[in-house]
Amino acid sequence: MPVVLDGKKVRDAILASLEPRIRKLKAKGRAPGLAVVLAGNNAASEIYVRSKIKACEDLGIYSEKHLPLDTVDTEEMLFLIQSLNQRPDIDGILVQLPLPPQVNTQRVLMAVAAEKDVDGFHPMNVGHLVAGRDGLRACTPSGVMEILAHYRIPVSGKHAVVIGRSDIVGKPMALLLLHANATVTICHSKTANVAEECRRADIVVAAMGKPGFVTPDFVSPRSVVIDVGTSHLTDPAVAAALFANAPEKMDSFREKGKAVVGDVHPDVYPRCAAYTPVPGGVGPLTIAMLMSNTVLAAERRLQAYQLN
């Protein structure tokens, strides 16, 4: 039987490990501080932000939410980011994407101070990742590494395939695996035979955002399959194809009219060694690593202040 890699258990362990670090920071003067910027009216983004704010409250991290109007322009966003950069009580700044179309997203993200970039997107933090130096890492790839470590899945000397080359997941994921001494192949839309590449791998990380893209011919009995994709499925025909061998999931889809699915087809699960489910796999780790980055940013800023 394949091992189900439960992201909720890993999340809970990470959050528990943060509690004494937060208490120590409070004892030295104040709690870590996170500012979340949510511009525009995006229902999915609002749900994500609520989850992040709640995680802060549960841990004792100070948080505040900034809600620019959906008519906000780039210069107004930049002014807000600069004001947050200058605040000593804010250790992390998270700009929730997507931003309204009239805002230059790249300029806004680059305006976040590197030491407060808890998403790990700033070129300085990306450069530290490339060089293998300590720094703030992209949350979702970091969460994947935590899952592998928690379940003691060997990475060193193994062959890993990452499907997807985004700056947010695919590229940092490949670099983290490489630094853990895996041999890494990155597959993308121009790769000639993705299934063949994946079958040779010990670890497959699917991060393309295409429901059910990874099918049983992508895996072998030794494969550890990490599903980063999250799609909200509403098409009955697609659901019928995905859940042909999972009648309980199809029944749930008919009842709700929707389902959350990943990049990995459910028929893959019985044919591999281990896998992360969707939902409940990688997803819970993203917020946990955001909390971890916020605490790390606070610790590093306190250390820099004491040195000065």
Secondary structure in CASP SS format (residue, H / E / C, confidence):
PFRMAT SS
TARGET T0000
AUTHOR 0000-0000-0000
METHOD secondary structure of the structure
MODEL  1
M C 1.00
P C 1.00
V E 1.00
V E 1.00
L C 1.00
D C 1.00
G H 1.00
K H 1.00
K H 1.00
V H 1.00
R H 1.00
D H 1.00
A H 1.00
I H 1.00
L H 1.00
A H 1.00
S H 1.00
L H 1.00
E H 1.00
P H 1.00
R H 1.00
I H 1.00
R H 1.00
K H 1.00
L H 1.00
K H 1.00
A H 1.00
K C 1.00
G C 1.00
R C 1.00
A C 1.00
P C 1.00
G E 1.00
L E 1.00
A E 1.00
V E 1.00
V E 1.00
L C 1.00
A C 1.00
G C 1.00
N C 1.00
N C 1.00
A H 1.00
A H 1.00
S H 1.00
E H 1.00
I H 1.00
Y H 1.00
V H 1.00
R H 1.00
S H 1.00
K H 1.00
I H 1.00
K H 1.00
A H 1.00
C H 1.00
E H 1.00
D H 1.00
L H 1.00
G C 1.00
I C 1.00
Y E 1.00
S E 1.00
E E 1.00
K E 1.00
H E 1.00
L C 1.00
P C 1.00
L C 1.00
D C 1.00
T C 1.00
V C 1.00
D C 1.00
T H 1.00
E H 1.00
E H 1.00
M H 1.00
L H 1.00
F H 1.00
L H 1.00
I H 1.00
Q H 1.00
S H 1.00
L H 1.00
N H 1.00
Q C 1.00
R C 1.00
P C 1.00
D C 1.00
I C 1.00
D C 1.00
G E 1.00
I E 1.00
L E 1.00
V E 1.00
Q C 1.00
L C 1.00
P C 1.00
L C 1.00
P C 1.00
P C 1.00
Q C 1.00
V C 1.00
N C 1.00
T H 1.00
Q H 1.00
R H 1.00
V H 1.00
L H 1.00
M H 1.00
A H 1.00
V C 1.00
A C 1.00
A H 1.00
E H 1.00
K H 1.00
D E 1.00
V C 1.00
D C 1.00
G C 1.00
F C 1.00
H C 1.00
P H 1.00
M H 1.00
N H 1.00
V H 1.00
G H 1.00
H H 1.00
L H 1.00
V H 1.00
A H 1.00
G C 1.00
R C 1.00
D C 1.00
G C 1.00
L C 1.00
R C 1.00
A C 1.00
C H 1.00
T H 1.00
P H 1.00
S H 1.00
G H 1.00
V H 1.00
M H 1.00
E H 1.00
I H 1.00
L H 1.00
A H 1.00
H H 1.00
Y C 1.00
R C 1.00
I C 1.00
P C 1.00
V C 1.00
S C 1.00
G C 1.00
K C 1.00
H E 1.00
A E 1.00
V E 1.00
V E 1.00
I E 1.00
G C 1.00
R C 1.00
S C 1.00
D C 1.00
I C 1.00
V C 1.00
G H 1.00
K H 1.00
P H 1.00
M H 1.00
A H 1.00
L H 1.00
L H 1.00
L H 1.00
L H 1.00
H H 1.00
A C 1.00
N C 1.00
A C 1.00
T E 1.00
V E 1.00
T E 1.00
I E 1.00
C E 1.00
H C 1.00
S C 1.00
K C 1.00
T C 1.00
A C 1.00
N C 1.00
V H 1.00
A H 1.00
E H 1.00
E H 1.00
C H 1.00
R H 1.00
R C 1.00
A C 1.00
D C 1.00
I E 1.00
V E 1.00
V E 1.00
A E 1.00
A C 1.00
M C 1.00
G C 1.00
K C 1.00
P C 1.00
G C 1.00
F C 1.00
V E 1.00
T C 1.00
P H 1.00
D H 1.00
F H 1.00
V C 1.00
S C 1.00
P C 1.00
R C 1.00
S C 1.00
V E 1.00
V E 1.00
I E 1.00
D E 1.00
V C 1.00
G C 1.00
T C 1.00
S E 1.00
H E 1.00
L E 1.00
T C 1.00
D C 1.00
P H 1.00
A H 1.00
V H 1.00
A H 1.00
A H 1.00
A H 1.00
L H 1.00
F C 1.00
A C 1.00
N C 1.00
A C 1.00
P H 1.00
E H 1.00
K H 1.00
M H 1.00
D H 1.00
S H 1.00
F H 1.00
R H 1.00
E H 1.00
K H 1.00
G C 1.00
K C 1.00
A E 1.00
V E 1.00
V E 1.00
G C 1.00
D C 1.00
V E 1.00
H C 1.00
P H 1.00
D H 1.00
V H 1.00
Y H 1.00
P H 1.00
R H 1.00
C C 1.00
A C 1.00
A E 1.00
Y E 1.00
T C 1.00
P C 1.00
V C 1.00
P C 1.00
G C 1.00
G C 1.00
V C 1.00
G H 1.00
P H 1.00
L H 1.00
T H 1.00
I H 1.00
A H 1.00
M H 1.00
L H 1.00
M H 1.00
S H 1.00
N H 1.00
T H 1.00
V H 1.00
L H 1.00
A H 1.00
A H 1.00
E H 1.00
R H 1.00
R H 1.00
L H 1.00
Q H 1.00
A H 1.00
Y H 1.00
Q H 1.00
L H 1.00
N C 1.00
END
